[in-house]
Amino acid sequence: MGTTIRPDGSSRKQILLTACIFMGLAHIMYLKQYIKGAFLAFIEVLFIISSPSIFTNLRKMLALSGDKSNPSAFRLIDGLIYLIIAVIFIIIYILTIKNAVASYEDFCLDGRMKSQKESMAGMSGKAFPIFGLAPAFFLIVFFVVIPLLFSMLAAFTSYSESGEEKVSPNAFGWVGFRNFGKVFGKSSSWSDSFLGVAIWTVVWGTLATLTCYLGGMIMAVILYEAKLKTTPVFRAILILPYAVPSLLTISVWKNMLMGSKYGIINKTLVEFGIIKSSNEIKFLNGTNGMARAFCILINMWVGIPYFMLLITGQMTAISSDIYEAAAIDGANQFQVFRYITLPMVVYQTAPLIIMSFTHNINNFGAVYYLTGGGPNANIKTQAGGTDIFISWIYKISTTQKDYYMGSVLAIFVFAVLAPFAIFNFINTKSFKEGEL
């Protein structure tokens, strides 16, 4: 095989084959890009030298079952790291092959081979953004991608320190789709709990979003139409629940709704003789229905100010000419609201309603800090009457330490919520037009 290439495109297969044989070989032999070729060849040599360690750790990850000296969790993490290194190398290899072919096509168009100086100038220009983004890329890989993959793969293992498995964290192994069968199978306490939590999570997300949105709209319309000098004062008062950290607000409400010995509401009712101390109202630890109702009501207290501010901003952006035209046509205030204000506000805030729904589906604090997921928790699965998926996953993973089951549920939540996130992203102006 000669080292000369023809500018008529007939040497394309020759370039492609040589680039596939060894990284950078085509750049050195045919394209006269010696520095780039040597650098690429050096990368492959490093990969070849480290390949025994890569294959050993991948084999350990596939076997997984470990011991105290080499726990299964470490095997899984090490295997993921080396797997990502191998994937990155393969991607680089493919890109170098494409680069060799592209350089040959440039040679065919120009009719001459670029000088070493021109080649280095072009390479430095293209490499600048790569080197600039490299630190962020590696941070994302090691602090986002690897933990995410570890959490997902845990669903296919017996990783648990208690519960049904009671496997040592040093020696858990692969179990395939067995864990998914527990959750989505029939005649299982896990499947029953899953169905109950799933229904309540959807109901919670829907009601928490709609009640806050409608409440915020009502307050925004009232304050906007009132035209009072004290409107800013009322608006500032209504913003306070949103300005105070939600954890603090929810904790205050939780203390108020406790039993008569400590809870202000029950204690007040007892002092006024409305109820007896033995008949205290169990707002949060009685029936599931009452606990769920108060979760929604207290979430309204926290969430209405946000939508009030949002909708007020949208209302002020509506042209006054439209309202003047409606008044000339004889429309009353209700008709103006129904046919002008409501459609325009909903149109502008529809993506935010969807985002709010996805937020409420994962609104851990609004439920867990108020009720702890209770009442009436299942002893085996830890699923309580007000548990949504995120709070249930937290309890399974921290209290019960059934990491594999928490991972199964996390994968399900991701599969459900990812389409909502993608839908919102692809419908943004920045995605469609490449600008803010």
N, C-alpha and C positions, 0 to 999 in steps of 0.2 A: 504494500500500500504506500503510494507516494505521499509527499507532504504538500503537493500543489493542489489547488482547487480552481475550478473554472467559474467565470462570472456569469455563466448562462443558466445557473440554477440546477445543473445536472449533478453537482456534488453535494446536494442537500442530504441525501441518504448517507453519504460518507461522513458528513459532519455529525448527523444524528447518531449514527452507530458509534463513532468514536467518543462522543459526549456521554453515551450510555455506558461505555466500558469503564471509564474512570472519570471522576469529577475533575474538570479543568483540562483534561487531555486534549480536547478539540481546540481549546483556546491556545494551548502551547504549540501544538503541531501545525495547525492550519491558519488560525486567525492572528497569530503573532502577538497575542496578548499575554506576554510571559508572566508579568506580575500578577495579573488576575488569575491566570491558570495555576500559578504556583500557590497562591493563597487558597484557591478552591481545593487543590490537591492536598494541601496541608490539613484542611478540614476533614477530608475523607480519611487521611492517615490517622488523625486523632480518633475518629470514630472507629476505625479498624482496631486500634490499640485498646480502646475502651469497650469493644464489643463483647469480650468475655464477661465483664462485669454487667453489661446490659442484659445479656442472655441469662446470666445466673439470677439476677434479680427478677427478670420476667418469669423465669421458671419458678422461683419461690412464690411470686404473686399468684401464679396459676395453681400451685400446690396449696398455698396459703397457710395451712395448719402449722403453727409454730410452737415455741416453748418460751420459757422465761428469758433465755439468752437472746432469742430472736422472735419477739411477739408477732402475732398475726397482723396487728395494726401497723407495725413498722414495715413488715413485708409488703403490705398493701400500698403504703405510702411510697416506699422505695421503688416498688414496681411501677407505680404511676409516674414517678419522676423520670425513671429511665424510659418508660413508654413514650412520654412526651418528648424526651430527647431524641428518641428514634424517629418519632413522627416529624419533628422539626427538621431532622437531617434529611428525611425522605422528601419533604417539601422543598428544602434548599436544593437537593439533587435535581428534582424536576425543574425548578426554576433555572438552574444552571444549564440544563439541556435546552430549555426554551431560549435562554440568552445566547447560547452558541448558535442556534438556528437563526435567531433574529440578527445576530452580528453577520452571519453569512448572507442573509437577505439584504442587509445594508451594503455589503460588499458588492453584491450583484447590481444594486441600484446605482451605486457611486462608480463602479468599475475600477475601484482601487481599494487597497487595504489601508485602513487607518493607521497612522503612525502611533508609536508607543505613547507619545505625549497626548495626542488626541484621544486615545483610548483611556488613558488615566484621567483626563479631564472629564470625559463623559461618565466614567465610573464614579468619580468623586461627586459629581453633581447628583447622580442617581442614588448614591449610597448615603448622602447626607441625611435625608429624611429617615432612612432605615436606622442609621446609628442614633439619630435623635429620638426615635420612638422605641429603640431597643430597651432602655431601662424600664419604661412604662409597660412594655410587652412582658418582660420577665416578672415584674411585680404582679401583673394580672395573672400570669400563668401560675406562679407559686402561691399567691394569696387568694386567688379566686377560683381558677380552673381546678387545681389539684384538690382543695377542700370540697368543691362541688362534686367532682368525680368520686372522691372518697365517700361522700355522703350517699351518692346514688348507688355505688357498688355495695355499700353496706346492706342494702335491701336484699341482696342476693346471697347474704351470709347468715351465720348464726350468731352474730355479734350481740351478745347480751350478758349482763352480769347478774341478772335475776330473772323473774318471770318463769315462763315455761322452759326456756332453753337452759338457763343457769350454766352457761359455758364460760370458761375462764377467758378473760380478754386476751390472754396470751396464746390461746389455741382454738380460736373459732375458725370455721371453714366455710366453703361454698355450699349452698343448699339449692341453688337454682331459683325456680319460681315458687318454691314452697311457701314462702312468706306471703306472696300475693294471693295464693290459694286460701290462706287463713282469712284474709281481709275480704276478698271478693267471692269466697265460697259460700256454701249453704250450711245451715245448722251449726253455726259457730257464734260464740259470744262476741268475737271480733267483728264478724260481718254484721251482727245486729247493732253493735255500737257504732260501726262505720256508717250504717244507713241512718241511724238517728242523728249522729253528728253532721252528716252530709246535708240532711234536710234542714236542720237548724242553722247550719252555716249559710245556706242559700237564703233562707228566710231572714236571718240576721242581716246579711249583707244587703238584701233588698230593702228591708224596713229601715235599717240604720241610714241608708242613703236617701230614700224617699222622704222620711220624716224630717231629716235635717235640711234637705233641699226645699221642701214645701214650707217648713217653718222659717227658714232663712228668707224665702221669697215673700212670705206674708209680712215678716218684720221689715224687710226692705221696702215693700210697697207702702206699708203704713207710714213709715218714717219719711219716705220720699214724697208722698202725697200730702202729708200733714202740713207741711210748710210752716212749722212752728219754730220760734226762735230757740226753743230748748231742744230741738231735734239733735244737735250734736252731743248734748249731754246724755240723752237717752241712748244714742248710738254708742257713746263711750262706755256707758254702764253695761250695755249688752255685749260689748267686746271683751269685757273683763274675764268671763269664763274661758274665752279663747286665748287671752293673753297669759292667764295663769297656767303653769304646766299641768297637763291633763292627769298625770299621776297624782298630783296633790289634790286636784279637784275630785277625782274618783275616790281617793282615800277619805276625804271629808264626807262624801256621801255615804261611803261604806260605814263609817263610824256613826253617822246619823241614823242609819237604818238597822243598826244592831239591836240586840235584845233590850228589854226595859231597864236593865241594870246599868247599861252604858249608852245605849242609843237614845239620842235626844228625842226623836219622834215618838217612840214607844213610851219613853219616860214621861213625856208631856201628856200623852193620852191617859196614862195611869194616874198622874197627878190631878187631872181634870175629871177623873172618874168615868171616862168614856169606856175604858177597858180595864180588866183586872190584871194584876202583875202576872198571874198564872196563865193569862190568855193573851200574852203579847203576840203581836203580829209578826210572823216570820217573813219578812220582806225578801230576804236573799237566801234563806236556808230552809224554806218550806217546800212549796210545790214548784215544779219546773216552770209552770206557766207564769206564776207571779215573779219568780226570779228573772225570767226572760223579759217580761214586761218592763221591769225596772232597769234592766240593762239597756233597753231601747230608750226609755225615758231619760236616763242619765246621759246616754250618748247624745241625745238631742240637746241637753244643756251644754255639752262641750262642743257639738258640731254646728249648731244653728248659727252662731256668730260668724263662722268662716263663710258659709254660703250667703249670709246677709251682706257681708262686705263684698263678696264676689258679685252678687246680683246688683247691689247698689252701683258698683262701678259700671256694669253693663247698662243699667238704666240711664245713667248720666251720659252715656255715649250715644243714646238714641236722639236723633235730631228733633228739636222742638217744633220744626215745621210740620212733622208728621202729626204731632198732637194738635197743633193749630188747625190742620186740615180736618182732623176728626171732629174737633169742636164745631167747626163751621158746618160740617155735615150733620150735626145734631147728635153725635154719639155721646152716651153717658159714660160715667167713670168705669162701670163694669165692662161695657163694650170696648172701651179703649184698652183696658187691661187684657181682655180676652183676645182681641183681634190684632193688637199692636204690641203691647209690652210682653205678654206671655210668649208668643211665637218667636219674637226676636231674642229674648233672653234665653229661652230653651235652645234655640239654634246655636247661639254663641257658647253656651255652657254644656252642650251635650257631651263633648269629649271629656270634660271634667267630671260629669256625672258617672261616666264609665270608669274613670280613674278612681273616683271616690268609692265606687262599688268594689273594685279590686283592693283598695286600701282597707275597706271594712271587712272584707273576707279575711284579711291578715291582721286585723286590729287586735293585737294580743292584749294590750293594756286595758282596753275598754271592758274586756270580759274578765281576764285573769285577776287583775288588781281589785275588782269589785266582788266577784263571787268565788274566785279560785277555780272556776270551771264547774262548781257545784250548783245545786245540791244533788243528792242521790247518785253519787258516783259509783260506777261498776267496780267492784273490788278487783276483778281480774284484768280489765282493760283500762281502768282509771278514767273512763269517759263519764263526765258529769252532765247534768241537765242543761247547763249553759255553755258547755265546751264547744268551741269552734275548732276547726282543724289545727290552727296554729297553737292554741292553748293545749289541745290534746297531745300534739306532737311534743310540746315542751314537757308535759307531765310524764309521758311515756319515756322520754329520753333522759330526764333528770331524776324523777322520783322512782320510776319503775326500772329504769336503765335497760329497757328493751330497745337498743339502738337500731336493730334491724327493722323493727316494726315502725319506729319513728321515721326511718328512711323511706319505707314503702309509702307511708302517708305523705311525706314531703314530695316524693315523685308525683303522686297523684295531684297534689295541689299545684305543683309546677305545670303539669300537663293541662290543667283546667285554666289557670290564670295566664299562662304564656300567650294564648291567642288574644286575650284582651290587651295585653301589653303591646304585642306586635300590631294589633289593629290601631291602637292609639298612635304608635310610632309612625306607621306608614301613612297615616292621615294628617300628620303635621306638615305645616308649610315648609319647614326646614328640610324634611325628607323629600317632598315632592319637587321643590324648586331650588334646593341647595342654599337657602337663605333663611334668616330668622323672620 
